[in-house]
């Protein structure tokens, strides 16, 4: 079981689907995107229902590594080269806005989730990677984010004592929180504002009628004027358009026993979120109760089950011991896996397609961006057509991909080769 679920209250206000009810908006998926959209819509007076195939927070929102990092998944220089400086800056600032959105909702709803602006440190695993981080820092610090700093090898002593690392790029706006307590608090906020959340209600069929949409679920039939799809890597059922564009990739996390103050001082004295610069790298942070949460794409697979978790946990334990030898034999209390919704170019997408509004494909940056994009989708449904920061990004289907990513082992081998040679 994920640490986030085991240490958070269970959402207890799920409802049965009212007979014959018609809603203004049906939201498919009770993760961060869907719940954020539902909260905003309920605040605006809309009648909204959230349909969740499992339980609130079952998917990526309850299975991630707990990072709320600003900055693009690509380097800022790559974004400038592809989109030009104006669009690159707008995309970068969307992640800044995303963390502000979470911070505001936490305050407005009084959610006890240990939200903290910790800063993120991207660690150079090789000397050449540090040179690339320096080039990226020079560009983004000048053009878009003065709340960044470049740290040389000698500056890392106060931040992280592992590695070896060759320096890092510090993003000071980045944050962290307890994901399980946040997703439950967000669902409770939807309920308080009049939204209906129906669990165990996977959408198995859909059709259009004169009034909008008819969605079929095991819990009953839903009629709604508009539909928001917020399922990401967990997209199932009659949404083949999106399954051909989102690549589900397994990501895995282990959580140690709580560490002592001495152990923290010897490993992560900076208490930030951390990510390494390798293509097949690791990410890590301390939990609110001082466990080391250590994750990564231990295996390139779309399997997320008990056996996949066990195998991946063994791989992560070895990586943990390599980076932090003093913790090589530390007890691991939790291991879990989840699916990350990747796009071919690792850029998220949002808009209107195949008859529904959508936001997904966050490509490993969903914990922060999804909450913000939920509010954006609500604004779009309410008539603000100009508020989508991801508008205009073409999104062709992945050739040969129809839901099960058979090509992942080859992709993994390619990136591992790049790490060896780069």
C-alpha positions in Angstrom: 0.0 0.0 0.0 1.3 3.5 -0.8 2.6 5.4 2.3 0.2 8.3 1.3 -2.9 6.1 1.6 -1.8 4.3 4.8 -1.2 7.6 6.6 -4.2 9.6 5.5 -7.9 9.7 6.4 -10.1 7.7 4.0 -12.6 9.8 2.1 -16.0 8.9 3.7 -18.5 11.0 1.8 -18.8 9.0 -1.4 -22.4 8.9 -2.7 -24.7 6.6 -4.6 -25.7 7.9 -8.1 -29.1 9.6 -7.9 -31.7 8.0 -10.1 -32.4 10.1 -13.2 -30.1 12.9 -12.1 -28.8 15.3 -14.8 -25.6 17.2 -14.2 -24.1 20.2 -15.8 -20.7 18.5 -15.8 -19.5 14.9 -15.3 -15.9 14.6 -14.3 -14.3 11.2 -15.0 -11.5 10.6 -12.5 -11.2 11.5 -8.8 -7.5 12.5 -8.7 -6.0 15.9 -8.5 -7.2 17.1 -11.9 -10.7 15.9 -11.6 -11.3 16.9 -8.0 -9.8 20.4 -8.6 -12.0 20.9 -11.6 -15.1 19.7 -9.6 -14.3 22.0 -6.7 -14.1 25.0 -9.1 -17.2 24.1 -10.9 -19.1 23.6 -7.7 -17.9 27.0 -6.5 -19.3 28.5 -9.6 -22.7 27.0 -9.0 -22.6 24.1 -11.4 -24.1 20.7 -10.7 -21.2 18.4 -10.9 -20.6 14.7 -10.4 -17.2 12.9 -10.2 -17.1 9.3 -11.4 -14.1 7.3 -10.1 -13.4 3.8 -11.2 -11.8 2.8 -7.8 -11.5 5.1 -4.8 -10.6 8.7 -4.4 -6.8 9.1 -5.1 -6.4 5.5 -6.3 -4.3 6.5 -9.4 -1.3 8.7 -9.8 -2.5 11.3 -7.3 -2.0 8.8 -4.5 1.0 6.9 -5.9 3.6 9.6 -6.7 6.8 10.6 -4.9 5.4 13.7 -3.2 7.2 16.4 -5.2 5.7 19.7 -6.2 8.5 20.9 -8.5 8.5 24.0 -10.7 10.5 24.0 -13.9 10.0 22.1 -17.1 10.7 18.4 -17.7 12.9 19.5 -20.5 15.5 22.2 -20.1 14.4 25.7 -20.5 16.8 26.0 -23.4 15.1 23.1 -25.2 11.7 24.8 -24.8 13.1 28.1 -26.2 14.5 26.2 -29.2 11.2 24.4 -29.9 8.6 27.1 -29.1 10.5 30.4 -29.0 11.1 32.6 -25.9 7.5 33.8 -25.4 5.8 30.4 -25.4 8.7 28.8 -23.4 8.4 31.4 -20.7 4.6 30.9 -20.5 5.0 27.2 -20.2 7.6 27.6 -17.5 5.5 30.0 -15.5 2.5 27.6 -15.7 4.4 25.4 -13.2 5.0 28.4 -10.9 1.3 29.1 -11.1 0.5 25.5 -10.3 2.3 25.5 -7.0 0.6 28.8 -6.1 -2.7 27.2 -6.9 -2.1 24.3 -4.5 -0.9 26.7 -1.8 -4.0 28.8 -2.1 -6.4 25.8 -2.0 -4.6 24.3 1.0 -5.2 27.7 2.8 -8.7 28.2 1.6 -9.9 24.7 2.5 -7.7 24.3 5.6 -6.2 21.1 4.4 -3.7 19.6 6.9 -1.2 18.2 4.4 2.2 19.5 5.5 2.6 21.8 2.5 6.0 23.4 2.5 8.1 25.4 0.0 11.2 23.3 0.3 12.9 24.0 -3.0 14.0 21.4 -5.5 17.6 20.5 -6.2 18.4 18.8 -9.6 21.7 17.0 -9.0 24.3 16.5 -11.7 25.2 12.8 -11.8 28.1 13.4 -14.2 30.5 16.4 -14.8 29.0 16.9 -18.3 25.5 17.1 -16.7 26.7 19.9 -14.5 27.8 21.9 -17.5 24.4 21.5 -19.1 22.7 22.6 -15.8 24.9 25.7 -15.8 23.9 26.6 -19.4 20.2 26.1 -18.5 20.6 28.2 -15.3 22.1 31.1 -17.2 19.2 31.2 -19.6 16.3 30.7 -17.2 17.7 32.9 -14.4 18.0 35.8 -16.8 14.7 35.3 -18.7 12.1 33.8 -16.4 13.1 32.7 -12.9 15.4 34.6 -10.5 14.5 32.2 -7.7 17.1 29.7 -8.9 20.7 29.1 -8.1 23.6 27.1 -9.3 25.4 25.0 -6.7 28.9 23.8 -7.3 30.3 20.5 -5.9 31.6 22.3 -2.8 28.1 23.8 -2.1 26.4 20.4 -1.8 27.7 19.6 1.7 24.8 21.4 3.3 22.3 19.9 0.9 22.9 16.3 0.2 25.6 13.9 1.3 25.5 11.1 -1.2 26.3 10.6 -4.8 28.8 11.3 -6.0 27.2 14.4 -7.4 28.9 17.2 -9.3 26.8 20.2 -8.5 23.1 21.1 -8.9 20.5 23.5 -10.0 18.3 24.8 -7.2 14.6 25.8 -7.9 13.6 27.7 -4.8 9.9 27.9 -5.5 9.4 24.1 -5.5 7.4 22.5 -2.7 6.3 19.2 -1.1 3.2 18.0 0.8 1.5 14.8 2.0 -0.3 13.7 -1.1 -2.8 11.4 0.6 -4.0 14.0 3.1 -4.3 16.5 0.2 -6.3 14.4 -2.1 -8.7 13.4 0.7 -9.0 17.1 1.8 -9.7 18.1 -1.8 -12.5 15.5 -2.1 -14.0 16.7 1.1 -14.0 20.2 -0.2 -15.9 19.1 -3.3 -18.4 17.4 -1.1 -18.9 20.4 1.1 -19.5 22.6 -1.9 -22.3 20.3 -3.2 -20.4 18.1 -5.7 -21.3 14.4 -5.9 -18.4 11.9 -5.8 -19.3 8.3 -6.8 -16.6 5.7 -6.3 -16.4 2.3 -8.0 -18.1 3.9 -11.0 -15.8 3.2 -14.0 -17.2 4.7 -17.2 -17.9 1.7 -19.5 -19.9 3.4 -22.3 -20.8 6.8 -23.6 -23.0 8.3 -26.2 -24.3 11.7 -27.2 -27.9 12.9 -27.1 -29.6 16.3 -27.7 -28.8 17.4 -24.1 -25.2 16.4 -24.0 -23.7 13.1 -22.9 -24.9 9.8 -21.5 -22.3 7.9 -19.5 -22.8 4.3 -18.4 -21.2 3.0 -15.2 -21.7 0.0 -12.8 -23.3 2.5 -10.4 -25.8 3.7 -12.9 -26.3 6.0 -15.9 -25.2 9.7 -15.8 -26.5 12.5 -18.0 -24.4 15.6 -18.3 -24.1 18.6 -20.5 -20.3 18.5 -20.5 -17.7 15.9 -19.7 -14.2 16.4 -18.3 -11.8 13.5 -18.7 -9.1 13.4 -15.9 -7.8 9.9 -15.9 -4.3 10.2 -17.3 -2.4 6.9 -17.4 -5.4 5.2 -15.9 -7.6 5.9 -18.9 -9.9 3.0 -19.7 -13.2 2.3 -21.3 -14.6 4.3 -24.3 -11.8 6.8 -24.6 -9.5 5.2 -27.2 -8.5 8.6 -28.6 -6.6 9.3 -25.4 -5.2 5.8 -24.9 -3.4 6.1 -28.3 -1.7 9.3 -27.1 -0.8 8.7 -23.4 1.8 6.1 -22.7 1.5 4.5 -19.2 4.9 4.0 -17.6 5.5 2.4 -14.2 7.2 4.5 -11.5 8.0 3.0 -8.2 8.7 4.3 -4.7 10.0 2.9 -1.4 9.8 4.5 2.0 12.2 3.7 4.8 11.5 3.6 8.5 11.6 7.1 10.1 15.2 8.3 10.1 17.0 9.8 13.2 18.2 13.4 13.2 21.8 12.0 12.8 20.8 9.9 9.8 19.1 12.9 8.1 22.2 15.1 8.8 24.3 12.5 7.1 22.1 12.1 4.0 19.6 15.0 3.3 20.4 17.9 5.6 18.8 20.3 3.1 15.4 18.6 3.4 14.4 19.5 -0.1 13.0 17.5 -3.0 15.8 16.0 -5.1 16.1 14.5 -8.5 19.1 13.2 -10.3 20.1 14.1 -13.9 20.2 10.6 -15.4 17.5 9.6 -17.9 16.8 6.6 -15.8 17.4 8.3 -12.5 16.0 8.7 -9.0 14.0 11.2 -7.0 13.8 11.4 -3.2 12.7 13.5 -0.3 11.8 13.2 3.4 8.3 12.5 4.5 6.6 14.5 7.3 7.6 11.8 9.7 11.2 11.7 8.4 11.1 8.6 6.2 13.2 8.7 3.1 10.9 8.4 0.1 13.1 7.1 -2.8 11.7 6.5 -6.2 12.4 6.1 -9.9 11.6 4.2 -13.1 13.2 1.0 -11.7 11.9 -0.9 -14.7 10.4 0.2 -18.0 7.0 -1.5 -17.7 3.3 -0.6 -17.6 2.7 -3.2 -14.9 1.7 -1.8 -11.5 0.9 -4.8 -9.3 2.3 -6.5 -6.2 4.9 -8.5 -8.1 6.0 -5.5 -10.1 6.3 -3.5 -6.9 8.4 -6.2 -5.2 10.8 -6.5 -8.1 11.1 -2.8 -8.4 11.6 -2.3 -4.7 14.7 -4.6 -4.8 16.1 -2.4 -7.6 15.4 0.8 -5.7 17.0 -0.6 -2.6 20.2 -1.2 -4.5 20.1 2.3 -5.9 19.4 3.8 -2.5 22.4 1.9 -1.1 24.6 3.1 -3.9 23.7 6.8 -3.5 23.6 6.7 0.4 25.9 3.9 1.6 25.1 4.6 5.2 21.4 3.6 4.6 22.2 0.5 2.5 20.7 -1.7 5.2 17.9 0.6 6.4 14.5 -1.0 6.9 12.0 -0.4 4.2 8.4 -0.1 5.5 6.6 0.7 2.3 6.9 0.0 -1.4 4.4 0.9 -4.1 4.1 1.5 -7.8 1.9 3.6 -10.0 1.5 4.7 -13.6 2.8 7.9 -15.0 1.0 9.2 -18.1 3.8 10.1 -20.6 3.4 11.8 -23.9 5.8 11.1 -26.8 7.5 14.5 -26.3 7.0 14.6 -22.5 4.9 17.7 -22.6 1.4 17.7 -21.1 -1.8 18.3 -23.1 -5.1 19.9 -22.3 -8.1 21.1 -24.3 -11.1 19.7 -26.1 -11.0 16.5 -28.2 -13.2 13.5 -29.0 -16.2 15.4 -27.5 -14.7 15.9 -24.0 -12.6 18.4 -22.2 -9.3 16.9 -20.9 -6.0 17.5 -19.2 -3.4 14.7 -18.9 0.0 13.5 -20.1 1.8 15.3 -17.3 4.9 13.1 -17.9 6.1 12.9 -14.3 5.1 16.5 -13.3 1.4 15.9 -12.6 1.4 16.3 -8.8 1.8 20.0 -9.2 0.4 20.8 -12.7 -2.8 18.7 -12.4 -4.4 20.8 -9.6 -3.9 24.0 -11.6 -5.1 22.4 -14.9 -8.3 21.2 -13.1 -9.1 24.8 -12.4 -8.2 25.8 -16.0 -10.7 23.1 -17.3 -13.4 24.5 -15.0 -12.8 27.9 -16.4 -12.9 26.6 -20.0 -16.3 24.9 -19.3 -17.5 28.1 -17.9 -16.7 30.0 -21.1 -13.1 31.2 -20.7 -11.7 29.9 -23.9 -8.5 31.8 -23.7 -7.1 30.5 -20.4 -5.4 27.3 -21.5 -1.6 27.6 -21.2 -1.2 24.3 -23.2 -3.4 25.4 -26.1 -1.9 25.0 -29.5 0.3 21.9 -28.8 -0.3 19.4 -31.6 -0.9 15.9 -30.2 -0.7 13.1 -32.8 -1.3 9.5 -31.8 1.8 7.4 -31.0 2.3 5.0 -34.0 1.4 1.4 -33.1 0.2 2.3 -29.7 -3.4 1.4 -28.7 -3.2 1.2 -24.9 -0.6 -1.4 -24.0 2.9 0.0 -24.5 4.6 -3.0 -25.9 7.7 -0.9 -26.9 8.7 0.1 -23.3 11.6 -2.4 -22.9 13.2 -1.0 -26.1 12.7 2.6 -24.9 14.2 1.7 -21.5 17.3 0.1 -23.2 17.7 3.2 -25.3 17.7 5.6 -22.3 20.0 3.3 -20.2 22.5 3.4 -23.1 22.3 7.2 -23.2 23.1 7.3 -19.5 26.1 5.0 -20.0 27.5 7.1 -22.9 26.3 10.6 -22.0 
